[in-house]
Amino acid sequence: MAKQPKTAILLGATGLTGGHLLRLLLEDGRYGQIRLFSRRAIGFEHPKLVEFIGDLKNLASFKKDFAGNVVFCCIGTTKAKTPDKDAYRTIDLGIPVAAAELCKQNGIDTFVVLSALGADSKSAIFYNRVKGEMQDAVQRLGLTKTHIMQPSLIGGDRTEKRTGEWLGKLVMKGLDRLLVGPLKKYRTIHPQTIAKAMVWVANHQVEKQIIKSDEIFEIAAR
């Protein structure tokens, strides 16, 4: 008997990694519907696509429409775009945790979320600490299947200009070949690689909850 197509929920589809993930999901025959929750429309139509537009900082208001088999969360901002620390926490911590809470409430057992290498709730670095707090809060919910992706510096071209990030990528491009063994996890990673790994872990039995950058490379190559 043929399996019922799955419904995937995606947050952050307008971002770099989220955009690649959306394309993969639309092409994947295992998924019959992709539900996007965004503050603005994606800009194109597709038979599988259903969009819900609104304020993601009040994600609970979407509860009745937040229904599916798996949630992919690629929400994130930067210090340049969101210099206010409280606003930054609301996005990078508040939205992913609210999404995981809706998974718990609505019986969605699979949650795959984008974090960052170095995330640690005890870190002295604000960015790493917020990501770490998000991870801790998500794990405490005890969903059946949770996977937290920790990529290093993400390569690829963004629509907005980020000078510091651009310089970092330029430096890392020259250093990547020197990063071997335990240092391999610090290599620049392409968003499509992350997206492939997110889809793979959602559809296979993977024991690890936290998946670091070098492991993302390995999973995406399967």
N, C-alpha and C positions, 0 to 999 in steps of 0.2 A: 504493500500500500504506500502510495506517494506521501511524503511528508508535507504538511501544510507550510506554505511560505511564511517566513518570519516577518515580524514588524520590528524595525529598528528605529530608535529615537536618537537623534543627533543634535547636540548643542555645540555651537561654534562652527557651523558650516561655512561662514563667511571668512574664517581665518585660513592661514596657510595650510596647516595640517588637516583641519576640518574640511577644506575644499577638496583635497585629495581623497580623504575618506569618503566624502559624499559620492564622488565619481565611482569609487570602487564598489560602494554599496548599491548604486544604481545599476551597475553591470553584473552584480552577483545574483545568480538565479535562486539562491537560498532565501532572498529577501523579496517579499511581495509589496511591501510598503515602507517608505522612509518618512518618518515624521520629523520635521525640522521645527525647533523652537528657537526663535530669533527676535531681535529687535528691529530687523529690517528684512525685506524680501530678498531671496537669493538671486532673482533676476532672470530666471528661465523656468520653463514648465517641463514636466516629465510625468508619464502615467503613474509611476510609483510614488511620486512626491506629494506630500501634504504639508502645508506650512501653517504654523501658528505664530502670529506676530504679536509681540507685546513686551512688557518689561520683565526681563529675566531676573531682575533683583527681587521680583515678587513671583517667583516660580510656582509657589503654592496655588496661585490663581489659575494655573493650567491643569490642576489635578485631574479633572474628569477626562481631559484629552491626553493625559500622560500615560498611555497604555501601549504595551508592546512586549517583546521578548528580551530585548537588550537595549541598554542605554550607552551611547558613546558620548563622552563629555570632553570637548576640546576647548573649553572656555579658558581664556587667559588674557591678561593685559600687560602693559609695560609701565615702567616708572615715567617714561616720556609722555605716554598717552594719559596716564592717571597718576599725577604727582602726589595727590592727596592720599595719605596712607590708609585712612579709614575707607575711602572709596575703593582703593586697591584691594583691601581685605574683603570688601563686600563682593567684589567680582571673583578674585582668585580663590577665595576660601568659601564665601557664602553661597555662590551659585552651584559649584560642584557638590557641596554638602547637601544643599536643598534638593538637588537632583537625586542624590543617593537616598535621601529620606523619602522622596516620592516613589522610588523603586521599592523601598521597604513597605510603604503604605499600599501600593498598588499591585504587589505581588510579582514584581519584575526581578528575576533572580540574578541577572548578569549586568554588571556595571564595569565599564572600561573607561578609565579617566587618564587624561594627559597631565603629568606633573613635570618634574625637572630633576636632572641629576644634581645631587647635593641637597635635596629637600630634607630638612631636619627641623622638627619643632623646637629643638634646643639651640639652633644655630644663632650666632650673633648677627648674621646677615639677614636683614628683614625679608628679602625675597625668598630665600631658602627656608626661613622660619615659617612664613605664611603657607608655602607649599607643604611643608612638613605637618603643620597643624591641619591642613586640609586632609592629608593622607591619614593621619591619626583618627580624625573624626569619621571619615568614610569607613575605615577598618572597624571602628567600634560598632558600627551598625550591624555587622555580622551578616551581610548578604551572602547568599549561597555561592556566588561566583564574582569575585572582585579582582580586577587587575589594574595596577597603577603603573603607567608607563613613565620611565624616567630617562628621557633623551638628554644628550648633551646639547651643545650649540646646534640649533636647527638651521640647515642651509636652505637654499632656494631664494627666489625673488619675492619680495613683498610689495604690495601696492603703495604703502607708505614708506617714507624715507627714515631709516634709523641709522644715523652716522656711526654711533658707537658699535652697534651690532655689525654693521658693514665692515668696519675695521677689524673687529674680532674674527669675522669669517675669513678675511683676507689673510690674517696671521695664521689662523688654524689650517687654512688650505695648504700652507707650506709645511706645517708641523704634522699634519695627519699621518704621513708615511713614517714618521719617527715614533708614533704612538703604537707600541706593540705590547703583547703580553697583558699585564694588569692595567696598563695605560690605554689599552685599545678602547675602553669605554668612553674616553674623552674625545674621540674623533668626531668631527662634524658629521651630522646625520641628516639625510634628506627627508622632508616631510612625507613623501610617498612611501619611504621605508617604514616610517612610524605607522602610517595608515594601514599598510599591508599587515604589519604585526598586530595591530589592534583588531582587525577583522579575524586574523588567524586565532588569537587567544580566545576570542568570543565564541568560536566554533569548535574548539578542541579542549580536552582536559589538560589543564596546566596547573600544577600545584602552587607555583610561586604567585604571590600577590603582587610583590614589587618586582618589576622587570627593568633592569638597567640597560643603558644604551648599547653595550656590546651584545647583550642578549636580544635586544630588539633587532639588530642586524641579522643575527642567526635565525630568529623566528621568521623574519620577512623573506629569507632566502629559501624557506621550505616550500 
